Structures are given as C-alpha cells and as structure tokens.
Amino acid sequence: MEYIYAALLLFKAGKDVTEEAVTAVLQAAGVEVNDARAKALVAALDGVDIEEAMATAAVSAAAPAAAAAPTAAAEEAPAEEEEEDDAEAAEESGMAGLGALFG
C-alpha cells in the first residue's frame, strides 16, 4: 500500500510519478524500497488518469452503502429478530465504511 500512497502523494503534489520519485518518497518515509515493486507500480500507472480512477473508486465505494440501507429498512421481523437485524445492519454499515477507506 505504501507504494500506492507514494504515487498518490506525488500526483497530489503535481509531480511526475516515476520510479525515482516513488523511491525517493518511500525512502524519505523510512521504507525499504523494492525496486521491482516501484518499477511495476509505475508501469501499471502508465496511461492511467489517476484523478478519474479516484473518482470512479469513490463512486464504487458509495454504491454498496447506498444499496444496503434500503434492504435493511425493508425487512420487518418479530421483536427477537429485530435485535439480530440491528446487529447485522451495524456490521454491514461498518463494512461499508471500511470499503470507503480502501476503495
């Protein structure tokens, strides 16, 4: 993940995402750099519009959370099952939140 974070940091700063730049960012953060991983990341990002990819990921992460809410609200259950449903809804909500973090 730190390689991706380095690339995103470079992108946000308006710098070119190159092997040398990714390596420099990782070294500055105290990470032992694997040159093959840095090279693979830069190759994978070649031709990718990072801003568009981030926007797509944000929309994808929001979709499951929006879809889960009506499903939980539509279910009707007896008093005993309501407690179980509440626990399940809380768990689903927490998982949707985690998805947004890693989108």
N, C-alpha and C positions, 0 to 999 in steps of 0.2 A: 504494500500500500504506500510505503514511503516514496517509492519511485513515481507513482501517480501523483502524490501530493507535491513532489518536487516539480513535476511538469505543470501542474495547475498553478503553483506559485509563480513559475516563470511566465506562464500565459497571462496571469493576472497582472504581473509587473510589466507586461508588454515586451518581454524578451523572447528571443527565438528559443524553441525547445530543441536543443542539440545535446549530443552525448556529453560534451564538455560541460555545458551549463548544468545538466542534470547531475553529473558527477560532482561539480563544484557545490551545488546546493546540498546534496547529501553529505558530502564531506564536512561542510560548514555545520551541519546538524549533528555531526559525530557518528554518522552511519558508515559502516564498512561497505564500500561500493563494489558490486559485482558488475564488471564492465559488460558482460554478456547481457545482463538484465537491462542495463541502461541502453545498450545498443538496440535490444529487442523493443523496448518501450518507444524509442524514437522512431524506429521503423514502423511500428504499429500505428503511431500517430501521424505518419506521413500522409498528407492529403485529407486528414480529418479536421472538420470545422469544430473545434473544441467548444465554442460558445453554443453552437447548435446541439451538440451532443449533451451538454449540460442541461439545456432547456428541455430536451427530449427525456432525459433521465428524471428531471423534476416532475414532469407531467406523468411519467410512468409510475413514479413513487406515490403520487397523489391519487391515482386511479383506484388502487386496491382499497385505500382508506375510505374513499367515497362510496365504493361498491359495498363495503362491509356494513356501513351504517344502516342502510335501508333493510338489509337482510336481518339484522339483529332486532330492529324495531318492528318488523312484520311478524315475528314469532310471538305467539301467545301460549302461555303454559300455566299449569297449576302453581300454587304458592311454593311447593318444594322445588319444582323445576325452575322457577324464576331465579332462585339463588344460584343454581348451576349456570343458567343462561347469563346472569350478570358476571359471574366469574369468567365464563368463556368470552363474553364481549370485552371485558377488561383485558384479557390475554390477547385477543385479536387486535384490539386498539394498540396495545403495547408493541405487538409485532409490526403493525403498520408504521408506527413511529420509528422502529429500527430500520425498516425498509427505506424510509426517507433519509436516514443518516448515510446509508451505504449506496443508495440509488443507483 
